[in-house]
Protein backbone atom coordinates (compact mmCIF):
# COMPACT_ATOMS: atom_id res chain seq x y z
CA UNK A 1 0.00 0.00 0.00
CA UNK A 2 1.35 3.39 -0.98
CA UNK A 3 0.08 6.62 0.53
CA UNK A 4 0.31 10.07 -1.05
CA UNK A 5 0.58 12.73 1.63
CA UNK A 6 1.06 16.46 1.40
CA UNK A 7 2.33 18.24 4.48
CA UNK A 8 0.76 21.57 5.36
CA UNK A 9 2.67 24.12 7.41
CA UNK A 10 1.48 23.71 10.97
CA UNK A 11 2.97 24.32 14.37
CA UNK A 12 3.91 21.44 16.59
CA UNK A 13 1.12 22.43 18.98
CA UNK A 14 -1.52 22.18 16.27
CA UNK A 15 -0.25 18.75 15.18
CA UNK A 16 -0.20 17.56 18.80
CA UNK A 17 -3.76 18.79 19.28
CA UNK A 18 -4.89 16.91 16.18
CA UNK A 19 -3.11 13.80 17.42
CA UNK A 20 -4.97 13.73 20.73
CA UNK A 21 -8.27 14.27 18.93
CA UNK A 22 -7.62 11.43 16.48
CA UNK A 23 -9.09 8.19 17.82
CA UNK A 24 -7.05 5.91 15.55
CA UNK A 25 -3.77 7.59 16.50
CA UNK A 26 -4.47 7.52 20.23
CA UNK A 27 -5.57 3.87 20.18
CA UNK A 28 -2.62 2.83 18.00
CA UNK A 29 -0.14 4.83 20.08
CA UNK A 30 -1.36 3.34 23.37
CA UNK A 31 -1.33 -0.23 22.02
CA UNK A 32 2.12 0.18 20.45
CA UNK A 33 3.47 1.78 23.61
CA UNK A 34 2.19 -1.13 25.73
CA UNK A 35 3.79 -3.70 23.41
CA UNK A 36 7.07 -1.77 23.45
CA UNK A 37 6.94 -1.44 27.24
CA UNK A 38 6.34 -5.18 27.59
CA UNK A 39 9.34 -5.88 25.36
CA UNK A 40 11.60 -3.47 27.24
CA UNK A 41 10.55 -4.79 30.66
CA UNK A 42 11.34 -8.36 29.51
CA UNK A 43 15.04 -7.43 29.27
CA UNK A 44 15.19 -6.97 33.02
CA UNK A 45 12.26 -8.92 34.43
CA UNK A 46 9.78 -11.66 33.56
CA UNK A 47 7.47 -13.49 35.98
CA UNK A 48 9.35 -16.74 35.35
CA UNK A 49 12.51 -17.89 33.59
CA UNK A 50 11.48 -18.77 30.02
CA UNK A 51 14.34 -21.26 29.65
CA UNK A 52 13.46 -23.24 32.80
CA UNK A 53 11.43 -26.42 32.24
CA UNK A 54 9.01 -27.42 35.02
CA UNK A 55 7.36 -30.58 33.76
CA UNK A 56 5.20 -30.87 36.88
CA UNK A 57 3.47 -27.59 35.92
CA UNK A 58 2.85 -28.46 32.27
CA UNK A 59 -0.36 -27.29 30.50
CA UNK A 60 -1.77 -25.56 33.54
CA UNK A 61 -4.78 -23.34 32.82
CA UNK A 62 -4.56 -19.57 33.50
CA UNK A 63 -4.49 -18.88 37.23
CA UNK A 64 -3.19 -16.39 39.76
CA UNK A 65 0.21 -18.09 39.66
CA UNK A 66 0.34 -18.21 35.86
CA UNK A 67 -1.91 -15.53 34.36
CA UNK A 68 -1.69 -16.94 30.82
CA UNK A 69 -1.20 -20.57 31.89
CA UNK A 70 1.77 -22.79 31.08
CA UNK A 71 2.88 -24.72 27.99
CA UNK A 72 3.67 -28.43 27.53
CA UNK A 73 7.08 -27.93 29.17
CA UNK A 74 5.69 -26.04 32.19
CA UNK A 75 7.01 -22.67 31.01
CA UNK A 76 5.01 -19.56 31.88
CA UNK A 77 3.23 -18.31 28.74
CA UNK A 78 3.05 -14.68 29.92
CA UNK A 79 6.83 -14.63 30.28
CA UNK A 80 7.21 -16.21 26.85
CA UNK A 81 4.85 -13.65 25.27
CA UNK A 82 6.92 -10.84 26.83
CA UNK A 83 10.20 -12.22 25.49
CA UNK A 84 8.53 -13.02 22.16
CA UNK A 85 7.52 -9.37 21.86
CA UNK A 86 11.17 -8.42 22.23
CA UNK A 87 12.21 -10.78 19.45
CA UNK A 88 9.40 -9.79 17.07
CA UNK A 89 10.02 -6.06 17.53
CA UNK A 90 13.79 -6.42 17.16
CA UNK A 91 13.51 -8.46 13.94
CA UNK A 92 10.86 -6.18 12.42
CA UNK A 93 12.70 -3.00 13.43
CA UNK A 94 16.04 -4.04 11.96
CA UNK A 95 14.37 -5.40 8.82
CA UNK A 96 12.49 -2.12 8.28
CA UNK A 97 15.74 -0.25 8.93
CA UNK A 98 17.47 -2.30 6.22
CA UNK A 99 14.62 -1.70 3.80
CA UNK A 100 14.48 2.01 4.48
CA UNK A 101 18.25 2.48 4.58
CA UNK A 102 18.76 0.85 1.17
CA UNK A 103 15.41 1.39 -0.54
CA UNK A 104 14.95 5.12 0.10
CA UNK A 105 18.34 6.15 -1.40
CA UNK A 106 17.70 3.91 -4.40
CA UNK A 107 14.23 5.34 -4.99
CA UNK A 108 15.38 8.94 -4.51
CA UNK A 109 18.36 8.36 -6.83
CA UNK A 110 16.13 6.84 -9.51
CA UNK A 111 13.75 9.81 -9.34
CA UNK A 112 16.63 12.30 -9.49
CA UNK A 113 18.39 10.71 -12.46
CA UNK A 114 15.42 9.47 -14.50
CA UNK A 115 15.87 7.92 -17.94
CA UNK A 116 17.67 4.58 -18.26
CA UNK A 117 18.95 4.67 -14.68
CA UNK A 118 15.41 5.00 -13.35
CA UNK A 119 14.15 2.25 -15.66
CA UNK A 120 16.98 -0.14 -14.75
CA UNK A 121 16.53 0.36 -10.99
CA UNK A 122 12.76 -0.12 -11.19
CA UNK A 123 13.12 -3.32 -13.23
CA UNK A 124 15.60 -4.59 -10.63
CA UNK A 125 13.02 -3.59 -8.06
CA UNK A 126 10.40 -5.71 -9.84
CA UNK A 127 12.82 -8.64 -9.91
CA UNK A 128 13.20 -8.57 -6.12
CA UNK A 129 9.42 -8.25 -5.76
CA UNK A 130 9.04 -11.48 -7.76
CA UNK A 131 10.51 -13.45 -4.84
CA UNK A 132 8.22 -13.41 -1.76
CA UNK A 133 9.83 -12.93 1.64
CA UNK A 134 9.03 -16.51 2.63
CA UNK A 135 10.75 -17.94 -0.44
CA UNK A 136 13.74 -15.71 0.18
CA UNK A 137 13.88 -16.86 3.80
CA UNK A 138 13.75 -20.53 2.78
CA UNK A 139 16.55 -19.96 0.28
CA UNK A 140 18.71 -18.06 2.78
CA UNK A 141 18.04 -20.69 5.46
CA UNK A 142 19.02 -23.49 3.08
CA UNK A 143 22.37 -21.76 2.59
CA UNK A 144 23.18 -20.34 6.03
CA UNK A 145 20.86 -22.23 8.38
CA UNK A 146 17.81 -21.05 10.41
CA UNK A 147 17.98 -18.16 12.85
CA UNK A 148 16.78 -14.66 13.67
CA UNK A 149 19.61 -13.02 11.70
CA UNK A 150 18.62 -14.81 8.50
CA UNK A 151 14.98 -13.88 9.10
CA UNK A 152 16.01 -10.23 9.42
CA UNK A 153 17.94 -10.43 6.14
CA UNK A 154 15.03 -12.06 4.31
CA UNK A 155 12.42 -9.56 5.55
CA UNK A 156 14.83 -6.66 5.00
CA UNK A 157 15.43 -7.68 1.38
CA UNK A 158 11.67 -7.76 0.83
CA UNK A 159 11.33 -4.25 2.32
CA UNK A 160 13.93 -2.68 0.00
CA UNK A 161 11.75 -2.55 -3.16
CA UNK A 162 8.76 -1.35 -1.11
CA UNK A 163 10.60 1.70 0.20
CA UNK A 164 12.31 2.26 -3.16
CA UNK A 165 8.95 2.52 -4.90
CA UNK A 166 7.45 4.75 -2.22
CA UNK A 167 10.48 7.07 -2.19
CA UNK A 168 10.57 7.26 -5.99
CA UNK A 169 6.84 8.03 -6.26
CA UNK A 170 7.06 10.72 -3.60
CA UNK A 171 10.23 12.24 -5.09
CA UNK A 172 8.77 12.36 -8.61
CA UNK A 173 5.91 14.46 -7.26
CA UNK A 174 8.39 16.88 -5.64
CA UNK A 175 10.89 17.40 -8.47
CA UNK A 176 8.62 19.57 -10.71
CA UNK A 177 7.89 22.01 -7.84
CA UNK A 178 9.01 25.63 -8.13
CA UNK A 179 11.30 25.52 -5.10
CA UNK A 180 13.19 22.64 -6.73
CA UNK A 181 13.62 24.73 -9.89
CA UNK A 182 14.87 27.60 -7.71
CA UNK A 183 17.39 25.27 -6.04
CA UNK A 184 18.61 24.17 -9.46
CA UNK A 185 18.94 27.78 -10.56
CA UNK A 186 21.02 28.40 -7.42
CA UNK A 187 23.50 25.81 -8.68
CA UNK A 188 22.74 22.97 -6.28
CA UNK A 189 23.49 19.45 -7.43
CA UNK A 190 20.86 16.71 -7.64
CA UNK A 191 22.30 15.11 -4.51
CA UNK A 192 22.05 18.34 -2.53
CA UNK A 193 18.50 18.94 -3.72
CA UNK A 194 17.50 15.40 -2.80
CA UNK A 195 18.96 15.64 0.70
CA UNK A 196 17.92 19.21 1.49
CA UNK A 197 14.53 19.45 -0.23
CA UNK A 198 13.14 16.15 -1.53
CA UNK A 199 13.70 13.84 1.45
CA UNK A 200 12.26 16.27 4.05
CA UNK A 201 9.13 16.62 1.91
CA UNK A 202 8.56 12.86 1.66
CA UNK A 203 9.52 12.09 5.27
CA UNK A 204 5.88 11.83 6.34
CA UNK A 205 5.14 9.41 3.53
CA UNK A 206 8.09 7.25 4.57
CA UNK A 207 7.07 7.40 8.23
CA UNK A 208 3.58 6.09 7.49
CA UNK A 209 4.94 3.40 5.18
CA UNK A 210 7.42 2.48 7.90
CA UNK A 211 4.63 1.74 10.39
CA UNK A 212 2.88 -0.41 7.78
CA UNK A 213 6.05 -2.37 7.03
CA UNK A 214 6.76 -2.71 10.75
CA UNK A 215 3.41 -4.46 11.19
CA UNK A 216 4.07 -6.66 8.17
CA UNK A 217 7.53 -7.41 9.57
CA UNK A 218 6.01 -8.72 12.80
CA UNK A 219 3.65 -10.92 10.76
CA UNK A 220 6.53 -12.14 8.58
CA UNK A 221 8.70 -12.93 11.62
CA UNK A 222 5.83 -14.89 13.19
CA UNK A 223 5.32 -16.80 9.95
CA UNK A 224 9.01 -17.64 9.62
CA UNK A 225 9.23 -18.72 13.26
CA UNK A 226 6.15 -20.89 12.77
CA UNK A 227 8.01 -22.69 9.99
CA UNK A 228 11.10 -23.03 12.16
CA UNK A 229 13.11 -20.45 10.20
CA UNK A 230 13.14 -17.65 12.78
CA UNK A 231 14.46 -17.48 16.35
CA UNK A 232 15.47 -20.92 17.55
CA UNK A 233 14.60 -22.60 20.89
CA UNK A 234 14.98 -22.06 23.76
CA UNK A 235 14.39 -18.40 22.81
CA UNK A 236 10.59 -17.93 22.59
CA UNK A 237 8.89 -16.32 19.60
CA UNK A 238 5.20 -15.80 18.93
CA UNK A 239 5.22 -17.87 15.74
CA UNK A 240 7.05 -20.77 17.37
CA UNK A 241 4.57 -20.69 20.26
CA UNK A 242 1.71 -21.07 17.77
CA UNK A 243 3.51 -24.00 16.14
CA UNK A 244 3.92 -25.75 19.51
CA UNK A 245 0.24 -25.13 20.32
CA UNK A 246 -1.27 -26.45 17.10
CA UNK A 247 -1.51 -30.06 18.30
CA UNK A 248 -2.78 -29.06 21.75
CA UNK A 249 -5.68 -26.78 20.85
CA UNK A 250 -8.22 -29.05 22.55
CA UNK A 251 -6.38 -29.75 25.81
CA UNK A 252 -4.60 -26.38 26.19
CA UNK A 253 -6.20 -23.71 23.96
CA UNK A 254 -4.52 -20.90 25.92
CA UNK A 255 -1.19 -21.93 24.40
CA UNK A 256 -2.45 -20.59 21.04
CA UNK A 257 -4.87 -17.90 22.20
CA UNK A 258 -2.40 -15.62 23.98
CA UNK A 259 0.47 -15.54 21.42
CA UNK A 260 -2.14 -15.24 18.66
CA UNK A 261 -3.76 -12.30 20.44
CA UNK A 262 -0.32 -10.71 20.91
CA UNK A 263 0.31 -10.82 17.14
CA UNK A 264 -3.17 -9.44 16.34
CA UNK A 265 -2.94 -6.63 18.89
CA UNK A 266 0.59 -5.60 17.83
CA UNK A 267 -0.30 -5.49 14.12
CA UNK A 268 -3.59 -3.70 14.84
CA UNK A 269 -1.85 -1.09 16.98
CA UNK A 270 0.78 -0.33 14.33
CA UNK A 271 -1.81 -0.09 11.56
CA UNK A 272 -3.97 2.26 13.63
CA UNK A 273 -0.88 4.33 14.42
CA UNK A 274 0.02 4.61 10.73
CA UNK A 275 -3.54 5.55 9.75
CA UNK A 276 -3.64 8.13 12.54
CA UNK A 277 -0.35 9.72 11.45
CA UNK A 278 -1.58 9.94 7.86
CA UNK A 279 -4.87 11.53 8.92
CA UNK A 280 -3.17 14.02 11.24
CA UNK A 281 -0.53 15.25 8.81
CA UNK A 282 -2.83 15.24 5.79
CA UNK A 283 -6.60 14.82 6.37
CA UNK A 284 -7.06 14.41 2.59
CA UNK A 285 -5.16 11.10 2.76
CA UNK A 286 -8.27 9.46 4.27
CA UNK A 287 -10.18 10.19 1.07
CA UNK A 288 -7.29 9.05 -1.14
CA UNK A 289 -7.06 5.53 0.40
C-alpha positions in Angstrom: 0.0 0.0 0.0 1.3 3.4 -1.0 0.1 6.6 0.5 0.3 10.1 -1.1 0.6 12.7 1.6 1.1 16.5 1.4 2.3 18.2 4.5 0.8 21.6 5.4 2.7 24.1 7.4 1.5 23.7 11.0 3.0 24.3 14.4 3.9 21.4 16.6 1.1 22.4 19.0 -1.5 22.2 16.3 -0.2 18.8 15.2 -0.2 17.6 18.8 -3.8 18.8 19.3 -4.9 16.9 16.2 -3.1 13.8 17.4 -5.0 13.7 20.7 -8.3 14.3 18.9 -7.6 11.4 16.5 -9.1 8.2 17.8 -7.0 5.9 15.5 -3.8 7.6 16.5 -4.5 7.5 20.2 -5.6 3.9 20.2 -2.6 2.8 18.0 -0.1 4.8 20.1 -1.4 3.3 23.4 -1.3 -0.2 22.0 2.1 0.2 20.4 3.5 1.8 23.6 2.2 -1.1 25.7 3.8 -3.7 23.4 7.1 -1.8 23.5 6.9 -1.4 27.2 6.3 -5.2 27.6 9.3 -5.9 25.4 11.6 -3.5 27.2 10.6 -4.8 30.7 11.3 -8.4 29.5 15.0 -7.4 29.3 15.2 -7.0 33.0 12.3 -8.9 34.4 9.8 -11.7 33.6 7.5 -13.5 36.0 9.4 -16.7 35.4 12.5 -17.9 33.6 11.5 -18.8 30.0 14.3 -21.3 29.7 13.5 -23.2 32.8 11.4 -26.4 32.2 9.0 -27.4 35.0 7.4 -30.6 33.8 5.2 -30.9 36.9 3.5 -27.6 35.9 2.8 -28.5 32.3 -0.4 -27.3 30.5 -1.8 -25.6 33.5 -4.8 -23.3 32.8 -4.6 -19.6 33.5 -4.5 -18.9 37.2 -3.2 -16.4 39.8 0.2 -18.1 39.7 0.3 -18.2 35.9 -1.9 -15.5 34.4 -1.7 -16.9 30.8 -1.2 -20.6 31.9 1.8 -22.8 31.1 2.9 -24.7 28.0 3.7 -28.4 27.5 7.1 -27.9 29.2 5.7 -26.0 32.2 7.0 -22.7 31.0 5.0 -19.6 31.9 3.2 -18.3 28.7 3.0 -14.7 29.9 6.8 -14.6 30.3 7.2 -16.2 26.9 4.9 -13.7 25.3 6.9 -10.8 26.8 10.2 -12.2 25.5 8.5 -13.0 22.2 7.5 -9.4 21.9 11.2 -8.4 22.2 12.2 -10.8 19.5 9.4 -9.8 17.1 10.0 -6.1 17.5 13.8 -6.4 17.2 13.5 -8.5 13.9 10.9 -6.2 12.4 12.7 -3.0 13.4 16.0 -4.0 12.0 14.4 -5.4 8.8 12.5 -2.1 8.3 15.7 -0.2 8.9 17.5 -2.3 6.2 14.6 -1.7 3.8 14.5 2.0 4.5 18.3 2.5 4.6 18.8 0.8 1.2 15.4 1.4 -0.5 15.0 5.1 0.1 18.3 6.1 -1.4 17.7 3.9 -4.4 14.2 5.3 -5.0 15.4 8.9 -4.5 18.4 8.4 -6.8 16.1 6.8 -9.5 13.8 9.8 -9.3 16.6 12.3 -9.5 18.4 10.7 -12.5 15.4 9.5 -14.5 15.9 7.9 -17.9 17.7 4.6 -18.3 18.9 4.7 -14.7 15.4 5.0 -13.4 14.1 2.3 -15.7 17.0 -0.1 -14.7 16.5 0.4 -11.0 12.8 -0.1 -11.2 13.1 -3.3 -13.2 15.6 -4.6 -10.6 13.0 -3.6 -8.1 10.4 -5.7 -9.8 12.8 -8.6 -9.9 13.2 -8.6 -6.1 9.4 -8.3 -5.8 9.0 -11.5 -7.8 10.5 -13.4 -4.8 8.2 -13.4 -1.8 9.8 -12.9 1.6 9.0 -16.5 2.6 10.7 -17.9 -0.4 13.7 -15.7 0.2 13.9 -16.9 3.8 13.8 -20.5 2.8 16.6 -20.0 0.3 18.7 -18.1 2.8 18.0 -20.7 5.5 19.0 -23.5 3.1 22.4 -21.8 2.6 23.2 -20.3 6.0 20.9 -22.2 8.4 17.8 -21.0 10.4 18.0 -18.2 12.8 16.8 -14.7 13.7 19.6 -13.0 11.7 18.6 -14.8 8.5 15.0 -13.9 9.1 16.0 -10.2 9.4 17.9 -10.4 6.1 15.0 -12.1 4.3 12.4 -9.6 5.6 14.8 -6.7 5.0 15.4 -7.7 1.4 11.7 -7.8 0.8 11.3 -4.3 2.3 13.9 -2.7 0.0 11.8 -2.6 -3.2 8.8 -1.4 -1.1 10.6 1.7 0.2 12.3 2.3 -3.2 8.9 2.5 -4.9 7.4 4.8 -2.2 10.5 7.1 -2.2 10.6 7.3 -6.0 6.8 8.0 -6.3 7.1 10.7 -3.6 10.2 12.2 -5.1 8.8 12.4 -8.6 5.9 14.5 -7.3 8.4 16.9 -5.6 10.9 17.4 -8.5 8.6 19.6 -10.7 7.9 22.0 -7.8 9.0 25.6 -8.1 11.3 25.5 -5.1 13.2 22.6 -6.7 13.6 24.7 -9.9 14.9 27.6 -7.7 17.4 25.3 -6.0 18.6 24.2 -9.5 18.9 27.8 -10.6 21.0 28.4 -7.4 23.5 25.8 -8.7 22.7 23.0 -6.3 23.5 19.5 -7.4 20.9 16.7 -7.6 22.3 15.1 -4.5 22.1 18.3 -2.5 18.5 18.9 -3.7 17.5 15.4 -2.8 19.0 15.6 0.7 17.9 19.2 1.5 14.5 19.4 -0.2 13.1 16.2 -1.5 13.7 13.8 1.5 12.3 16.3 4.0 9.1 16.6 1.9 8.6 12.9 1.7 9.5 12.1 5.3 5.9 11.8 6.3 5.1 9.4 3.5 8.1 7.3 4.6 7.1 7.4 8.2 3.6 6.1 7.5 4.9 3.4 5.2 7.4 2.5 7.9 4.6 1.7 10.4 2.9 -0.4 7.8 6.1 -2.4 7.0 6.8 -2.7 10.8 3.4 -4.5 11.2 4.1 -6.7 8.2 7.5 -7.4 9.6 6.0 -8.7 12.8 3.7 -10.9 10.8 6.5 -12.1 8.6 8.7 -12.9 11.6 5.8 -14.9 13.2 5.3 -16.8 9.9 9.0 -17.6 9.6 9.2 -18.7 13.3 6.1 -20.9 12.8 8.0 -22.7 10.0 11.1 -23.0 12.2 13.1 -20.5 10.2 13.1 -17.6 12.8 14.5 -17.5 16.3 15.5 -20.9 17.6 14.6 -22.6 20.9 15.0 -22.1 23.8 14.4 -18.4 22.8 10.6 -17.9 22.6 8.9 -16.3 19.6 5.2 -15.8 18.9 5.2 -17.9 15.7 7.0 -20.8 17.4 4.6 -20.7 20.3 1.7 -21.1 17.8 3.5 -24.0 16.1 3.9 -25.7 19.5 0.2 -25.1 20.3 -1.3 -26.5 17.1 -1.5 -30.1 18.3 -2.8 -29.1 21.8 -5.7 -26.8 20.8 -8.2 -29.0 22.6 -6.4 -29.8 25.8 -4.6 -26.4 26.2 -6.2 -23.7 24.0 -4.5 -20.9 25.9 -1.2 -21.9 24.4 -2.4 -20.6 21.0 -4.9 -17.9 22.2 -2.4 -15.6 24.0 0.5 -15.5 21.4 -2.1 -15.2 18.7 -3.8 -12.3 20.4 -0.3 -10.7 20.9 0.3 -10.8 17.1 -3.2 -9.4 16.3 -2.9 -6.6 18.9 0.6 -5.6 17.8 -0.3 -5.5 14.1 -3.6 -3.7 14.8 -1.8 -1.1 17.0 0.8 -0.3 14.3 -1.8 -0.1 11.6 -4.0 2.3 13.6 -0.9 4.3 14.4 0.0 4.6 10.7 -3.5 5.6 9.8 -3.6 8.1 12.5 -0.3 9.7 11.5 -1.6 9.9 7.9 -4.9 11.5 8.9 -3.2 14.0 11.2 -0.5 15.2 8.8 -2.8 15.2 5.8 -6.6 14.8 6.4 -7.1 14.4 2.6 -5.2 11.1 2.8 -8.3 9.5 4.3 -10.2 10.2 1.1 -7.3 9.0 -1.1 -7.1 5.5 0.4 
